[in-house]
Amino acid sequence: MSDSSSSPIGDDRLASVMDIPVTLTVVLGEKKMPLGKLYALGRGSIIEVDKKVGEPVEIFVNDRLVARGEVQLTEEGRLAISMTEIASAS
């Protein structure tokens, strides 16, 4: 049997989905709080989340966990994510 993913037909099928937009979400941490406390927050308020520095962050595509990664800082001073682990399919 041949593997259709390496055939020209398989390549065409894969190429046809490469332009479909998806939503990528990186979760840095979570925090539950009462609405009243959230409403009272102002400029400069700090919200402490459940992650510590150096812990992996979750990477979701269309609300499905696909990987974990580490937060990086680019030369331009932007945040970036380095994927360190691909999530299992189960």
PyMOL Python script that loads the backbone (N, CA, C, O; Angstrom):
from pymol import cmd

cmd.read_pdbstr("""\
ATOM      1  N   MET A   1       0.834  -1.196   0.000  1.00  0.00           N
ATOM      2  CA  MET A   1       0.000   0.000   0.000  1.00  0.00           C
ATOM      3  C   MET A   1       0.863   1.238   0.000  1.00  0.00           C
ATOM      4  O   MET A   1       1.929   1.267   0.614  1.00  0.00           O
ATOM      5  N   SER A   2       0.406   2.240  -0.679  1.00  0.00           N
ATOM      6  CA  SER A   2       1.157   3.496  -0.700  1.00  0.00           C
ATOM      7  C   SER A   2       0.536   4.475   0.276  1.00  0.00           C
ATOM      8  O   SER A   2      -0.647   4.381   0.603  1.00  0.00           O
ATOM      9  N   ASP A   3       1.329   5.395   0.727  1.00  0.00           N
ATOM     10  CA  ASP A   3       0.883   6.428   1.660  1.00  0.00           C
ATOM     11  C   ASP A   3       0.393   7.620   0.851  1.00  0.00           C
ATOM     12  O   ASP A   3       1.185   8.290   0.189  1.00  0.00           O
ATOM     13  N   SER A   4      -0.928   7.892   0.902  1.00  0.00           N
ATOM     14  CA  SER A   4      -1.482   8.964   0.073  1.00  0.00           C
ATOM     15  C   SER A   4      -1.008  10.342   0.502  1.00  0.00           C
ATOM     16  O   SER A   4      -1.096  11.289  -0.280  1.00  0.00           O
ATOM     17  N   SER A   5      -0.497  10.481   1.747  1.00  0.00           N
ATOM     18  CA  SER A   5      -0.051  11.801   2.194  1.00  0.00           C
ATOM     19  C   SER A   5       1.208  12.249   1.466  1.00  0.00           C
ATOM     20  O   SER A   5       1.508  13.442   1.444  1.00  0.00           O
ATOM     21  N   SER A   6       1.957  11.314   0.867  1.00  0.00           N
ATOM     22  CA  SER A   6       3.160  11.700   0.138  1.00  0.00           C
ATOM     23  C   SER A   6       2.920  11.748  -1.360  1.00  0.00           C
ATOM     24  O   SER A   6       3.831  12.075  -2.121  1.00  0.00           O
ATOM     25  N   SER A   7       1.721  11.430  -1.793  1.00  0.00           N
ATOM     26  CA  SER A   7       1.417  11.479  -3.222  1.00  0.00           C
ATOM     27  C   SER A   7       1.002  12.884  -3.625  1.00  0.00           C
ATOM     28  O   SER A   7       0.641  13.693  -2.770  1.00  0.00           O
ATOM     29  N   PRO A   8       1.049  13.182  -4.921  1.00  0.00           N
ATOM     30  CA  PRO A   8       0.597  14.506  -5.371  1.00  0.00           C
ATOM     31  C   PRO A   8      -0.846  14.791  -4.981  1.00  0.00           C
ATOM     32  O   PRO A   8      -1.187  15.931  -4.668  1.00  0.00           O
ATOM     33  N   ILE A   9      -1.698  13.771  -4.997  1.00  0.00           N
ATOM     34  CA  ILE A   9      -3.095  13.983  -4.616  1.00  0.00           C
ATOM     35  C   ILE A   9      -3.177  14.332  -3.129  1.00  0.00           C
ATOM     36  O   ILE A   9      -3.918  15.238  -2.750  1.00  0.00           O
ATOM     37  N   GLY A  10      -2.423  13.624  -2.285  1.00  0.00           N
ATOM     38  CA  GLY A  10      -2.384  13.930  -0.854  1.00  0.00           C
ATOM     39  C   GLY A  10      -1.843  15.317  -0.600  1.00  0.00           C
ATOM     40  O   GLY A  10      -2.345  16.033   0.266  1.00  0.00           O
ATOM     41  N   ASP A  11      -0.804  15.712  -1.360  1.00  0.00           N
ATOM     42  CA  ASP A  11      -0.239  17.054  -1.213  1.00  0.00           C
ATOM     43  C   ASP A  11      -1.261  18.113  -1.597  1.00  0.00           C
ATOM     44  O   ASP A  11      -1.345  19.152  -0.943  1.00  0.00           O
ATOM     45  N   ASP A  12      -2.037  17.867  -2.645  1.00  0.00           N
ATOM     46  CA  ASP A  12      -3.072  18.813  -3.065  1.00  0.00           C
ATOM     47  C   ASP A  12      -4.136  18.969  -1.984  1.00  0.00           C
ATOM     48  O   ASP A  12      -4.596  20.078  -1.711  1.00  0.00           O
ATOM     49  N   ARG A  13      -4.523  17.859  -1.374  1.00  0.00           N
ATOM     50  CA  ARG A  13      -5.537  17.927  -0.311  1.00  0.00           C
ATOM     51  C   ARG A  13      -5.012  18.715   0.879  1.00  0.00           C
ATOM     52  O   ARG A  13      -5.735  19.528   1.456  1.00  0.00           O
ATOM     53  N   LEU A  14      -3.777  18.481   1.244  1.00  0.00           N
ATOM     54  CA  LEU A  14      -3.183  19.207   2.359  1.00  0.00           C
ATOM     55  C   LEU A  14      -3.059  20.697   2.026  1.00  0.00           C
ATOM     56  O   LEU A  14      -3.362  21.546   2.864  1.00  0.00           O
ATOM     57  N   ALA A  15      -2.620  21.010   0.825  1.00  0.00           N
ATOM     58  CA  ALA A  15      -2.470  22.409   0.411  1.00  0.00           C
ATOM     59  C   ALA A  15      -3.812  23.133   0.420  1.00  0.00           C
ATOM     60  O   ALA A  15      -3.868  24.335   0.680  1.00  0.00           O
ATOM     61  N   SER A  16      -4.890  22.409   0.136  1.00  0.00           N
ATOM     62  CA  SER A  16      -6.202  23.053   0.063  1.00  0.00           C
ATOM     63  C   SER A  16      -6.699  23.526   1.422  1.00  0.00           C
ATOM     64  O   SER A  16      -7.569  24.395   1.485  1.00  0.00           O
ATOM     65  N   VAL A  17      -6.169  22.978   2.508  1.00  0.00           N
ATOM     66  CA  VAL A  17      -6.611  23.415   3.836  1.00  0.00           C
ATOM     67  C   VAL A  17      -5.635  24.376   4.504  1.00  0.00           C
ATOM     68  O   VAL A  17      -5.937  24.911   5.571  1.00  0.00           O
ATOM     69  N   MET A  18      -4.496  24.600   3.912  1.00  0.00           N
ATOM     70  CA  MET A  18      -3.471  25.437   4.542  1.00  0.00           C
ATOM     71  C   MET A  18      -3.862  26.904   4.671  1.00  0.00           C
ATOM     72  O   MET A  18      -3.266  27.618   5.477  1.00  0.00           O
ATOM     73  N   ASP A  19      -4.836  27.376   3.910  1.00  0.00           N
ATOM     74  CA  ASP A  19      -5.266  28.771   3.989  1.00  0.00           C
ATOM     75  C   ASP A  19      -6.492  28.968   4.877  1.00  0.00           C
ATOM     76  O   ASP A  19      -6.998  30.085   4.984  1.00  0.00           O
ATOM     77  N   ILE A  20      -6.978  27.904   5.514  1.00  0.00           N
ATOM     78  CA  ILE A  20      -8.140  28.027   6.389  1.00  0.00           C
ATOM     79  C   ILE A  20      -7.703  28.720   7.682  1.00  0.00           C
ATOM     80  O   ILE A  20      -6.783  28.257   8.356  1.00  0.00           O
ATOM     81  N   PRO A  21      -8.361  29.828   8.026  1.00  0.00           N
ATOM     82  CA  PRO A  21      -7.975  30.537   9.257  1.00  0.00           C
ATOM     83  C   PRO A  21      -8.389  29.752  10.502  1.00  0.00           C
ATOM     84  O   PRO A  21      -9.457  29.142  10.536  1.00  0.00           O
ATOM     85  N   VAL A  22      -7.544  29.775  11.507  1.00  0.00           N
ATOM     86  CA  VAL A  22      -7.826  29.162  12.799  1.00  0.00           C
ATOM     87  C   VAL A  22      -7.524  30.186  13.887  1.00  0.00           C
ATOM     88  O   VAL A  22      -6.803  31.156  13.655  1.00  0.00           O
ATOM     89  N   THR A  23      -8.074  29.963  15.063  1.00  0.00           N
ATOM     90  CA  THR A  23      -7.804  30.832  16.195  1.00  0.00           C
ATOM     91  C   THR A  23      -6.787  30.146  17.103  1.00  0.00           C
ATOM     92  O   THR A  23      -7.027  29.045  17.599  1.00  0.00           O
ATOM     93  N   LEU A  24      -5.667  30.799  17.311  1.00  0.00           N
ATOM     94  CA  LEU A  24      -4.610  30.291  18.180  1.00  0.00           C
ATOM     95  C   LEU A  24      -4.681  31.055  19.496  1.00  0.00           C
ATOM     96  O   LEU A  24      -4.658  32.286  19.508  1.00  0.00           O
ATOM     97  N   THR A  25      -4.767  30.324  20.602  1.00  0.00           N
ATOM     98  CA  THR A  25      -4.854  30.927  21.924  1.00  0.00           C
ATOM     99  C   THR A  25      -3.761  30.345  22.801  1.00  0.00           C
ATOM    100  O   THR A  25      -3.582  29.128  22.848  1.00  0.00           O
ATOM    101  N   VAL A  26      -3.032  31.202  23.496  1.00  0.00           N
ATOM    102  CA  VAL A  26      -2.017  30.760  24.442  1.00  0.00           C
ATOM    103  C   VAL A  26      -2.493  31.187  25.827  1.00  0.00           C
ATOM    104  O   VAL A  26      -2.722  32.369  26.080  1.00  0.00           O
ATOM    105  N   VAL A  27      -2.638  30.213  26.714  1.00  0.00           N
ATOM    106  CA  VAL A  27      -3.128  30.489  28.058  1.00  0.00           C
ATOM    107  C   VAL A  27      -1.936  30.624  28.998  1.00  0.00           C
ATOM    108  O   VAL A  27      -1.225  29.658  29.270  1.00  0.00           O
ATOM    109  N   LEU A  28      -1.737  31.838  29.482  1.00  0.00           N
ATOM    110  CA  LEU A  28      -0.636  32.113  30.408  1.00  0.00           C
ATOM    111  C   LEU A  28      -0.980  31.709  31.829  1.00  0.00           C
ATOM    112  O   LEU A  28      -0.084  31.486  32.643  1.00  0.00           O
ATOM    113  N   GLY A  29      -2.258  31.614  32.137  1.00  0.00           N
ATOM    114  CA  GLY A  29      -2.704  31.230  33.470  1.00  0.00           C
ATOM    115  C   GLY A  29      -4.173  31.575  33.641  1.00  0.00           C
ATOM    116  O   GLY A  29      -4.780  32.208  32.777  1.00  0.00           O
ATOM    117  N   GLU A  30      -4.728  31.159  34.749  1.00  0.00           N
ATOM    118  CA  GLU A  30      -6.143  31.411  35.029  1.00  0.00           C
ATOM    119  C   GLU A  30      -6.310  31.926  36.447  1.00  0.00           C
ATOM    120  O   GLU A  30      -5.462  31.704  37.311  1.00  0.00           O
ATOM    121  N   LYS A  31      -7.417  32.618  36.671  1.00  0.00           N
ATOM    122  CA  LYS A  31      -7.747  33.130  38.001  1.00  0.00           C
ATOM    123  C   LYS A  31      -9.262  33.234  38.101  1.00  0.00           C
ATOM    124  O   LYS A  31      -9.906  33.804  37.221  1.00  0.00           O
ATOM    125  N   LYS A  32      -9.831  32.687  39.165  1.00  0.00           N
ATOM    126  CA  LYS A  32     -11.261  32.856  39.417  1.00  0.00           C
ATOM    127  C   LYS A  32     -11.409  33.916  40.492  1.00  0.00           C
ATOM    128  O   LYS A  32     -10.697  33.904  41.496  1.00  0.00           O
ATOM    129  N   MET A  33     -12.347  34.835  40.271  1.00  0.00           N
ATOM    130  CA  MET A  33     -12.603  35.884  41.254  1.00  0.00           C
ATOM    131  C   MET A  33     -14.040  36.338  41.118  1.00  0.00           C
ATOM    132  O   MET A  33     -14.643  36.207  40.053  1.00  0.00           O
ATOM    133  N   PRO A  34     -14.590  36.875  42.202  1.00  0.00           N
ATOM    134  CA  PRO A  34     -15.959  37.390  42.137  1.00  0.00           C
ATOM    135  C   PRO A  34     -16.042  38.588  41.183  1.00  0.00           C
ATOM    136  O   PRO A  34     -15.081  39.344  41.041  1.00  0.00           O
ATOM    137  N   LEU A  35     -17.162  38.746  40.554  1.00  0.00           N
ATOM    138  CA  LEU A  35     -17.370  39.838  39.613  1.00  0.00           C
ATOM    139  C   LEU A  35     -17.119  41.188  40.267  1.00  0.00           C
ATOM    140  O   LEU A  35     -16.576  42.093  39.632  1.00  0.00           O
ATOM    141  N   GLY A  36     -17.507  41.334  41.525  1.00  0.00           N
ATOM    142  CA  GLY A  36     -17.294  42.596  42.234  1.00  0.00           C
ATOM    143  C   GLY A  36     -15.819  42.961  42.340  1.00  0.00           C
ATOM    144  O   GLY A  36     -15.453  44.128  42.202  1.00  0.00           O
ATOM    145  N   LYS A  37     -14.971  41.962  42.586  1.00  0.00           N
ATOM    146  CA  LYS A  37     -13.536  42.215  42.672  1.00  0.00           C
ATOM    147  C   LYS A  37     -12.975  42.576  41.298  1.00  0.00           C
ATOM    148  O   LYS A  37     -12.120  43.454  41.180  1.00  0.00           O
ATOM    149  N   LEU A  38     -13.458  41.898  40.271  1.00  0.00           N
ATOM    150  CA  LEU A  38     -13.030  42.212  38.909  1.00  0.00           C
ATOM    151  C   LEU A  38     -13.430  43.633  38.535  1.00  0.00           C
ATOM    152  O   LEU A  38     -12.649  44.369  37.932  1.00  0.00           O
ATOM    153  N   TYR A  39     -14.641  44.009  38.894  1.00  0.00           N
ATOM    154  CA  TYR A  39     -15.151  45.344  38.595  1.00  0.00           C
ATOM    155  C   TYR A  39     -14.342  46.429  39.298  1.00  0.00           C
ATOM    156  O   TYR A  39     -14.206  47.541  38.789  1.00  0.00           O
ATOM    157  N   ALA A  40     -13.799  46.093  40.487  1.00  0.00           N
ATOM    158  CA  ALA A  40     -13.045  47.074  41.278  1.00  0.00           C
ATOM    159  C   ALA A  40     -11.614  47.274  40.780  1.00  0.00           C
ATOM    160  O   ALA A  40     -10.933  48.198  41.224  1.00  0.00           O
ATOM    161  N   LEU A  41     -11.152  46.427  39.870  1.00  0.00           N
ATOM    162  CA  LEU A  41      -9.788  46.565  39.357  1.00  0.00           C
ATOM    163  C   LEU A  41      -9.647  47.843  38.540  1.00  0.00           C
ATOM    164  O   LEU A  41     -10.586  48.274  37.871  1.00  0.00           O
ATOM    165  N   GLY A  42      -8.509  48.419  38.602  1.00  0.00           N
ATOM    166  CA  GLY A  42      -8.248  49.631  37.831  1.00  0.00           C
ATOM    167  C   GLY A  42      -6.892  49.554  37.165  1.00  0.00           C
ATOM    168  O   GLY A  42      -6.196  48.541  37.241  1.00  0.00           O
ATOM    169  N   ARG A  43      -6.533  50.636  36.514  1.00  0.00           N
ATOM    170  CA  ARG A  43      -5.236  50.712  35.834  1.00  0.00           C
ATOM    171  C   ARG A  43      -4.116  50.433  36.839  1.00  0.00           C
ATOM    172  O   ARG A  43      -4.081  51.020  37.921  1.00  0.00           O
ATOM    173  N   GLY A  44      -3.216  49.545  36.478  1.00  0.00           N
ATOM    174  CA  GLY A  44      -2.104  49.199  37.344  1.00  0.00           C
ATOM    175  C   GLY A  44      -2.391  48.050  38.294  1.00  0.00           C
ATOM    176  O   GLY A  44      -1.495  47.600  39.009  1.00  0.00           O
ATOM    177  N   SER A  45      -3.634  47.566  38.313  1.00  0.00           N
ATOM    178  CA  SER A  45      -3.965  46.432  39.174  1.00  0.00           C
ATOM    179  C   SER A  45      -3.213  45.195  38.696  1.00  0.00           C
ATOM    180  O   SER A  45      -2.970  45.025  37.501  1.00  0.00           O
ATOM    181  N   ILE A  46      -2.856  44.352  39.623  1.00  0.00           N
ATOM    182  CA  ILE A  46      -2.153  43.114  39.297  1.00  0.00           C
ATOM    183  C   ILE A  46      -3.082  41.949  39.583  1.00  0.00           C
ATOM    184  O   ILE A  46      -3.671  41.859  40.660  1.00  0.00           O
ATOM    185  N   ILE A  47      -3.207  41.059  38.611  1.00  0.00           N
ATOM    186  CA  ILE A  47      -4.002  39.847  38.770  1.00  0.00           C
ATOM    187  C   ILE A  47      -3.023  38.677  38.773  1.00  0.00           C
ATOM    188  O   ILE A  47      -2.370  38.393  37.769  1.00  0.00           O
ATOM    189  N   GLU A  48      -2.933  38.016  39.900  1.00  0.00           N
ATOM    190  CA  GLU A  48      -2.035  36.871  40.031  1.00  0.00           C
ATOM    191  C   GLU A  48      -2.745  35.630  39.492  1.00  0.00           C
ATOM    192  O   GLU A  48      -3.861  35.318  39.908  1.00  0.00           O
ATOM    193  N   VAL A  49      -2.093  34.923  38.564  1.00  0.00           N
ATOM    194  CA  VAL A  49      -2.676  33.721  37.972  1.00  0.00           C
ATOM    195  C   VAL A  49      -2.050  32.480  38.586  1.00  0.00           C
ATOM    196  O   VAL A  49      -1.132  32.579  39.401  1.00  0.00           O
ATOM    197  N   ASP A  50      -2.542  31.318  38.197  1.00  0.00           N
ATOM    198  CA  ASP A  50      -2.127  30.055  38.812  1.00  0.00           C
ATOM    199  C   ASP A  50      -0.836  29.464  38.248  1.00  0.00           C
ATOM    200  O   ASP A  50      -0.469  28.350  38.623  1.00  0.00           O
ATOM    201  N   LYS A  51      -0.148  30.161  37.375  1.00  0.00           N
ATOM    202  CA  LYS A  51       1.112  29.666  36.802  1.00  0.00           C
ATOM    203  C   LYS A  51       2.287  30.390  37.443  1.00  0.00           C
ATOM    204  O   LYS A  51       2.178  31.535  37.883  1.00  0.00           O
ATOM    205  N   LYS A  52       3.417  29.682  37.481  1.00  0.00           N
ATOM    206  CA  LYS A  52       4.652  30.284  37.958  1.00  0.00           C
ATOM    207  C   LYS A  52       5.574  30.518  36.776  1.00  0.00           C
ATOM    208  O   LYS A  52       5.428  29.884  35.731  1.00  0.00           O
ATOM    209  N   VAL A  53       6.507  31.412  36.938  1.00  0.00           N
ATOM    210  CA  VAL A  53       7.497  31.681  35.901  1.00  0.00           C
ATOM    211  C   VAL A  53       8.220  30.375  35.578  1.00  0.00           C
ATOM    212  O   VAL A  53       8.665  29.662  36.478  1.00  0.00           O
ATOM    213  N   GLY A  54       8.330  30.074  34.299  1.00  0.00           N
ATOM    214  CA  GLY A  54       9.018  28.871  33.864  1.00  0.00           C
ATOM    215  C   GLY A  54       8.116  27.676  33.636  1.00  0.00           C
ATOM    216  O   GLY A  54       8.539  26.698  33.021  1.00  0.00           O
ATOM    217  N   GLU A  55       6.877  27.730  34.119  1.00  0.00           N
ATOM    218  CA  GLU A  55       5.940  26.636  33.863  1.00  0.00           C
ATOM    219  C   GLU A  55       5.467  26.711  32.418  1.00  0.00           C
ATOM    220  O   GLU A  55       5.348  27.801  31.860  1.00  0.00           O
ATOM    221  N   PRO A  56       5.195  25.555  31.806  1.00  0.00           N
ATOM    222  CA  PRO A  56       4.721  25.580  30.421  1.00  0.00           C
ATOM    223  C   PRO A  56       3.342  26.218  30.308  1.00  0.00           C
ATOM    224  O   PRO A  56       2.519  26.118  31.218  1.00  0.00           O
ATOM    225  N   VAL A  57       3.107  26.869  29.188  1.00  0.00           N
ATOM    226  CA  VAL A  57       1.804  27.457  28.884  1.00  0.00           C
ATOM    227  C   VAL A  57       1.100  26.543  27.888  1.00  0.00           C
ATOM    228  O   VAL A  57       1.755  25.806  27.152  1.00  0.00           O
ATOM    229  N   GLU A  58      -0.227  26.587  27.860  1.00  0.00           N
ATOM    230  CA  GLU A  58      -1.001  25.760  26.947  1.00  0.00           C
ATOM    231  C   GLU A  58      -1.277  26.517  25.654  1.00  0.00           C
ATOM    232  O   GLU A  58      -1.555  27.716  25.664  1.00  0.00           O
ATOM    233  N   ILE A  59      -1.194  25.792  24.543  1.00  0.00           N
ATOM    234  CA  ILE A  59      -1.452  26.363  23.221  1.00  0.00           C
ATOM    235  C   ILE A  59      -2.678  25.653  22.655  1.00  0.00           C
ATOM    236  O   ILE A  59      -2.678  24.434  22.483  1.00  0.00           O
ATOM    237  N   PHE A  60      -3.713  26.422  22.370  1.00  0.00           N
ATOM    238  CA  PHE A  60      -4.959  25.885  21.838  1.00  0.00           C
ATOM    239  C   PHE A  60      -5.157  26.363  20.406  1.00  0.00           C
ATOM    240  O   PHE A  60      -4.808  27.496  20.072  1.00  0.00           O
ATOM    241  N   VAL A  61      -5.714  25.507  19.562  1.00  0.00           N
ATOM    242  CA  VAL A  61      -6.153  25.890  18.228  1.00  0.00           C
ATOM    243  C   VAL A  61      -7.642  25.582  18.167  1.00  0.00           C
ATOM    244  O   VAL A  61      -8.058  24.438  18.349  1.00  0.00           O
ATOM    245  N   ASN A  62      -8.436  26.607  17.910  1.00  0.00           N
ATOM    246  CA  ASN A  62      -9.900  26.477  17.906  1.00  0.00           C
ATOM    247  C   ASN A  62     -10.386  25.761  19.166  1.00  0.00           C
ATOM    248  O   ASN A  62     -11.170  24.816  19.082  1.00  0.00           O
ATOM    249  N   ASP A  63      -9.928  26.207  20.318  1.00  0.00           N
ATOM    250  CA  ASP A  63     -10.328  25.701  21.637  1.00  0.00           C
ATOM    251  C   ASP A  63      -9.917  24.256  21.903  1.00  0.00           C
ATOM    252  O   ASP A  63     -10.461  23.622  22.807  1.00  0.00           O
ATOM    253  N   ARG A  64      -8.983  23.733  21.146  1.00  0.00           N
ATOM    254  CA  ARG A  64      -8.489  22.363  21.364  1.00  0.00           C
ATOM    255  C   ARG A  64      -7.000  22.418  21.700  1.00  0.00           C
ATOM    256  O   ARG A  64      -6.212  23.009  20.961  1.00  0.00           O
ATOM    257  N   LEU A  65      -6.619  21.798  22.824  1.00  0.00           N
ATOM    258  CA  LEU A  65      -5.223  21.790  23.240  1.00  0.00           C
ATOM    259  C   LEU A  65      -4.391  21.042  22.206  1.00  0.00           C
ATOM    260  O   LEU A  65      -4.662  19.875  21.921  1.00  0.00           O
ATOM    261  N   VAL A  66      -3.381  21.701  21.642  1.00  0.00           N
ATOM    262  CA  VAL A  66      -2.526  21.065  20.638  1.00  0.00           C
ATOM    263  C   VAL A  66      -1.074  20.970  21.082  1.00  0.00           C
ATOM    264  O   VAL A  66      -0.329  20.124  20.588  1.00  0.00           O
ATOM    265  N   ALA A  67      -0.662  21.838  22.019  1.00  0.00           N
ATOM    266  CA  ALA A  67       0.750  21.830  22.416  1.00  0.00           C
ATOM    267  C   ALA A  67       0.936  22.598  23.714  1.00  0.00           C
ATOM    268  O   ALA A  67       0.024  23.253  24.218  1.00  0.00           O
ATOM    269  N   ARG A  68       2.149  22.493  24.232  1.00  0.00           N
ATOM    270  CA  ARG A  68       2.577  23.303  25.370  1.00  0.00           C
ATOM    271  C   ARG A  68       3.875  23.990  24.967  1.00  0.00           C
ATOM    272  O   ARG A  68       4.584  23.525  24.075  1.00  0.00           O
ATOM    273  N   GLY A  69       4.175  25.084  25.621  1.00  0.00           N
ATOM    274  CA  GLY A  69       5.379  25.798  25.241  1.00  0.00           C
ATOM    275  C   GLY A  69       5.886  26.708  26.335  1.00  0.00           C
ATOM    276  O   GLY A  69       5.323  26.784  27.427  1.00  0.00           O
ATOM    277  N   GLU A  70       6.969  27.401  26.011  1.00  0.00           N
ATOM    278  CA  GLU A  70       7.603  28.338  26.931  1.00  0.00           C
ATOM    279  C   GLU A  70       7.507  29.740  26.378  1.00  0.00           C
ATOM    280  O   GLU A  70       7.619  29.953  25.171  1.00  0.00           O
ATOM    281  N   VAL A  71       7.300  30.694  27.263  1.00  0.00           N
ATOM    282  CA  VAL A  71       7.241  32.099  26.864  1.00  0.00           C
ATOM    283  C   VAL A  71       8.673  32.576  26.594  1.00  0.00           C
ATOM    284  O   VAL A  71       9.581  32.329  27.387  1.00  0.00           O
ATOM    285  N   GLN A  72       8.855  33.252  25.475  1.00  0.00           N
ATOM    286  CA  GLN A  72      10.155  33.803  25.085  1.00  0.00           C
ATOM    287  C   GLN A  72       9.990  35.300  24.836  1.00  0.00           C
ATOM    288  O   GLN A  72       8.869  35.786  24.686  1.00  0.00           O
ATOM    289  N   LEU A  73      11.079  36.012  24.792  1.00  0.00           N
ATOM    290  CA  LEU A  73      11.080  37.434  24.464  1.00  0.00           C
ATOM    291  C   LEU A  73      11.892  37.612  23.190  1.00  0.00           C
ATOM    292  O   LEU A  73      13.046  37.188  23.125  1.00  0.00           O
ATOM    293  N   THR A  74      11.293  38.244  22.166  1.00  0.00           N
ATOM    294  CA  THR A  74      11.999  38.447  20.909  1.00  0.00           C
ATOM    295  C   THR A  74      12.951  39.634  21.016  1.00  0.00           C
ATOM    296  O   THR A  74      12.909  40.391  21.985  1.00  0.00           O
ATOM    297  N   GLU A  75      13.799  39.785  20.019  1.00  0.00           N
ATOM    298  CA  GLU A  75      14.738  40.918  19.986  1.00  0.00           C
ATOM    299  C   GLU A  75      14.005  42.250  19.937  1.00  0.00           C
ATOM    300  O   GLU A  75      14.531  43.270  20.383  1.00  0.00           O
ATOM    301  N   GLU A  76      12.779  42.242  19.389  1.00  0.00           N
ATOM    302  CA  GLU A  76      11.989  43.468  19.298  1.00  0.00           C
ATOM    303  C   GLU A  76      11.198  43.741  20.581  1.00  0.00           C
ATOM    304  O   GLU A  76      10.450  44.716  20.657  1.00  0.00           O
ATOM    305  N   GLY A  77      11.366  42.881  21.585  1.00  0.00           N
ATOM    306  CA  GLY A  77      10.663  43.075  22.840  1.00  0.00           C
ATOM    307  C   GLY A  77       9.259  42.515  22.864  1.00  0.00           C
ATOM    308  O   GLY A  77       8.482  42.849  23.758  1.00  0.00           O
ATOM    309  N   ARG A  78       8.910  41.670  21.904  1.00  0.00           N
ATOM    310  CA  ARG A  78       7.581  41.056  21.863  1.00  0.00           C
ATOM    311  C   ARG A  78       7.628  39.688  22.531  1.00  0.00           C
ATOM    312  O   ARG A  78       8.669  39.032  22.569  1.00  0.00           O
ATOM    313  N   LEU A  79       6.476  39.272  23.059  1.00  0.00           N
ATOM    314  CA  LEU A  79       6.372  37.932  23.609  1.00  0.00           C
ATOM    315  C   LEU A  79       6.193  36.941  22.478  1.00  0.00           C
ATOM    316  O   LEU A  79       5.535  37.240  21.482  1.00  0.00           O
ATOM    317  N   ALA A  80       6.774  35.765  22.627  1.00  0.00           N
ATOM    318  CA  ALA A  80       6.640  34.684  21.659  1.00  0.00           C
ATOM    319  C   ALA A  80       6.558  33.380  22.441  1.00  0.00           C
ATOM    320  O   ALA A  80       6.905  33.335  23.622  1.00  0.00           O
ATOM    321  N   ILE A  81       6.105  32.338  21.793  1.00  0.00           N
ATOM    322  CA  ILE A  81       5.986  31.038  22.435  1.00  0.00           C
ATOM    323  C   ILE A  81       6.837  30.032  21.674  1.00  0.00           C
ATOM    324  O   ILE A  81       6.724  29.901  20.455  1.00  0.00           O
ATOM    325  N   SER A  82       7.676  29.336  22.395  1.00  0.00           N
ATOM    326  CA  SER A  82       8.475  28.256  21.838  1.00  0.00           C
ATOM    327  C   SER A  82       7.782  26.945  22.180  1.00  0.00           C
ATOM    328  O   SER A  82       7.685  26.585  23.353  1.00  0.00           O
ATOM    329  N   MET A  83       7.295  26.222  21.165  1.00  0.00           N
ATOM    330  CA  MET A  83       6.602  24.958  21.412  1.00  0.00           C
ATOM    331  C   MET A  83       7.601  23.924  21.909  1.00  0.00           C
ATOM    332  O   MET A  83       8.641  23.693  21.291  1.00  0.00           O
ATOM    333  N   THR A  84       7.266  23.302  23.043  1.00  0.00           N
ATOM    334  CA  THR A  84       8.158  22.311  23.640  1.00  0.00           C
ATOM    335  C   THR A  84       7.563  20.913  23.634  1.00  0.00           C
ATOM    336  O   THR A  84       8.286  19.926  23.775  1.00  0.00           O
ATOM    337  N   GLU A  85       6.244  20.824  23.472  1.00  0.00           N
ATOM    338  CA  GLU A  85       5.583  19.522  23.542  1.00  0.00           C
ATOM    339  C   GLU A  85       4.304  19.560  22.706  1.00  0.00           C
ATOM    340  O   GLU A  85       3.517  20.501  22.808  1.00  0.00           O
ATOM    341  N   ILE A  86       4.106  18.544  21.889  1.00  0.00           N
ATOM    342  CA  ILE A  86       2.864  18.402  21.138  1.00  0.00           C
ATOM    343  C   ILE A  86       1.920  17.560  21.995  1.00  0.00           C
ATOM    344  O   ILE A  86       2.308  16.512  22.509  1.00  0.00           O
ATOM    345  N   ALA A  87       0.683  18.024  22.144  1.00  0.00           N
ATOM    346  CA  ALA A  87      -0.289  17.306  22.973  1.00  0.00           C
ATOM    347  C   ALA A  87      -0.678  15.995  22.304  1.00  0.00           C
ATOM    348  O   ALA A  87      -0.713  15.897  21.077  1.00  0.00           O
ATOM    349  N   SER A  88      -0.965  15.004  23.112  1.00  0.00           N
ATOM    350  CA  SER A  88      -1.381  13.715  22.558  1.00  0.00           C
ATOM    351  C   SER A  88      -2.785  13.825  21.999  1.00  0.00           C
ATOM    352  O   SER A  88      -3.549  14.707  22.391  1.00  0.00           O
ATOM    353  N   ALA A  89      -3.125  12.936  21.088  1.00  0.00           N
ATOM    354  CA  ALA A  89      -4.423  12.978  20.416  1.00  0.00           C
ATOM    355  C   ALA A  89      -5.560  12.523  21.321  1.00  0.00           C
ATOM    356  O   ALA A  89      -6.723  12.793  21.019  1.00  0.00           O
ATOM    357  N   SER A  90      -5.259  11.846  22.412  1.00  0.00           N
ATOM    358  CA  SER A  90      -6.341  11.320  23.279  1.00  0.00           C
ATOM    359  C   SER A  90      -6.932  12.366  24.163  1.00  0.00           C
ATOM    360  O   SER A  90      -7.842  12.076  24.939  1.00  0.00           O
TER     361      SER A  90
END
""", "prot")
cmd.dss("prot")
cmd.show_as("cartoon", "prot")
cmd.util.cbc("prot")
cmd.orient("prot")
